[in-house]
Amino acid sequence: MTGNVVGRRGIAKKSGGVGIKTTAINPRKFQPNLHSRRLWVPELKRFVTVRLTAAALRTAQKRGLYKVLVEAGVIKAR
């Protein structure tokens, strides 16, 4: 996803200034919050190293790591 970084300067009018002015608009990218993790999968009786987002890690804790990895196609179902 893309967006912009907006540079501003000045003091807000309600704080007694003359207002905030935009001085620059620069493009940026929003990157996923990726983490490499070595996780124990009880169904396989081994560790699996995966690179996943923080949101995916929470989902795996909620729904079960084995089920999430199978649905993602990382490992094959037994």
DALIN-V62361 format. One record per pair of residues at least 12 apart in sequence whose C-alpha atoms are under 7 Angstrom apart, sorted by the first residue. I is the first residue (numbers start at 1). J is the second residue. D is the distance in whole Angstrom. If there is no record, write none. Layout:
i=I j=J d=D
i=I j=J d=D
//
This chain:
i=1 j=29 d=6
i=1 j=30 d=5
i=2 j=28 d=6
i=2 j=29 d=4
i=2 j=30 d=6
i=3 j=27 d=6
i=3 j=28 d=5
i=3 j=29 d=6
i=4 j=25 d=6
i=4 j=26 d=5
i=4 j=27 d=4
i=4 j=28 d=5
i=5 j=25 d=6
i=5 j=26 d=5
i=5 j=27 d=6
i=5 j=28 d=6
i=6 j=22 d=7
i=6 j=24 d=6
i=6 j=25 d=5
i=6 j=26 d=7
i=7 j=22 d=6
i=7 j=23 d=5
i=7 j=24 d=5
i=7 j=25 d=6
i=8 j=20 d=6
i=8 j=21 d=6
i=8 j=22 d=4
i=8 j=23 d=5
i=9 j=21 d=6
i=9 j=22 d=7
i=9 j=23 d=7
i=32 j=53 d=7
i=33 j=53 d=5
i=33 j=54 d=6
i=34 j=51 d=6
i=34 j=52 d=5
i=34 j=53 d=4
i=34 j=54 d=7
i=35 j=51 d=5
i=35 j=52 d=6
i=35 j=53 d=6
i=36 j=50 d=6
i=36 j=51 d=4
i=36 j=52 d=6
i=37 j=49 d=6
i=37 j=50 d=6
i=37 j=51 d=6
i=38 j=50 d=6
i=41 j=65 d=7
i=41 j=66 d=6
i=43 j=66 d=7
//
